[in-house]
Amino acid sequence: MNINPIINDLTSAFGDSILAVQQTCDNIPTLWVRKDKAPDILRHLKNAIDRPYKMLYDLTAIDERVRRHRPDQPQSDFTVVYHLLSYDRNDDIRIKVALIGTAPSLQTITHLWPSANWYEREVWDLFGITFDGHPHLSRILMPPTWIGHPLRKDHPARATEMGPFTLSDEKETIEQQALKFRPEDWGMTRTAEDTDFMFLNLGPQHPGTHGLIRFILQLDGEEIRECVPDIGYHHRGAEKMAERQTWHTFIPYTDRVDYLGGVMNNMAYCLAVEKLAGIEVPARAQVIRVMLAELFRIASHLVWYGTFAQDVGALSPVFYMFTDRERIFDIIEAICGGRMHPEWFRIGGVAQDLPKGWDRLVRNFLAYLPPRLKEYDSIVMQNSIFKGRTKGVGAYTREEAVEWGVTGPGLRACGFDWDFRKKRPYSGYENFEF
């Protein structure tokens, strides 16, 4: 077995602080480290080595208390998992920290990665793991008055396990108080030397945000000085739902992870299960998956493109782009039988082969769309009013994007040519030119 050089580097630098090296199905180097040394090891990986791991790609946790099969792993009631990505190496590393007890804690790494702020809040919210030194450790997905931590295995998985809901006058008062925004909680002030700030609540009912996010704005006249985003309004607890599903029956839930993405998260979930189980997908099924995933990618982007133009002030494009999206749904419906949520992928492949006439539908769409996109570029992207309202607004550098964990088009927009479909081809993407 070839040992990844980074494992030798960490073992040499930190000795017995490396508790174990775990073998994994995805072949990502995975090391268990001492709790007190985790921040130092993560800092070493980010700043002290050649071709460092600059991005904190994920930070999550596992409730290990009811797991039975944990060969050669340190004893742990809860495990915190850090997933780092090195663009220079095109490689990942996974660092695990074992925690004991029902009220576990460890040091924050928000001083290393600003993106850790929300990750750590999520882990505290859902698992009850405290991150000492975090600047604002509070609920991020659950309501502020929620009792318990939902992704603990002993937390109820169904509403019927929690007793009937009641709303007494006292509880209603508590809930209303919890919704009040206190600027001091976020390090903001109500006044400055020459002004009194106004705080404006934008959302979640605001039509521009579609009910899924809330912004609290600190205003100095018409100028926005600070903005606090409040997320979680569309959080369905899919991970908790998964605890009472089989590997197969969870597939429909993945359609709703991104309700505009259709099969996109079917694919991510099935690929993960297939890797764990050592299942090889036939080449034809891989091509079908890629075709459907890319059609849904276009459909999702059309929704963003049209609604963003509308939010900025251009009303016409959204009608054109939704019409184009319907053409994609006609193809999806002909193949899958469903439109937005076809739940059509299966572990090991897809539900059925392609129907007769599918190629005619796809060819017609491929001939239709490119001229439309050129027209949209003219009426939206080249529009002087659109440019004036967007250019230079919310800009960030490549370095900031990596620090904040930006991926996909948002990262490529910084001039960074990185696409996982090309850098690490999967499901046959290496056979396509794009």
Buried (B, 14 or more C-beta within 10 A) or exposed (E): EEEBEBBEBBBEBBEEBBBEBBEEEEEBBBBBBBBEBBBBBBEBBBEEBEEBBBBBBBBBBBBBEEEEEEEEBBEBBBBBBBBBBBBEBEBBBBBBBBBEEEEBBBBBBBEBBEBBBBBBBBBBBBBBBBBEBBEEBEBBBBEBEEEEBBBBEEBEBEEEEEEEEEEEEEEEEEEEEEEEBEBEEBEBEEEEEEEEBEBEBBBBEEEEBEEEBBBBBBBBEEEEBBEBEBBBBEBEBBEBBBEEEEEEEBBBBBBBBEBBBBBBBBBBBBBEBBBEEEEEBEEEBBBBBBBBBBBBBBBBBBBEBBBBBBEBEBEEBBEBBBEBBEBBBBBBBBBBEBBBBBBBBBBBBBEEEBEEEBEEBBEEBEEEBEEBBEEBEEBBEEBEEBEEEBEEEEEEEBEEBBBBBBBEEEBBEBEBEBBEBEEEEBBBBEEEEE
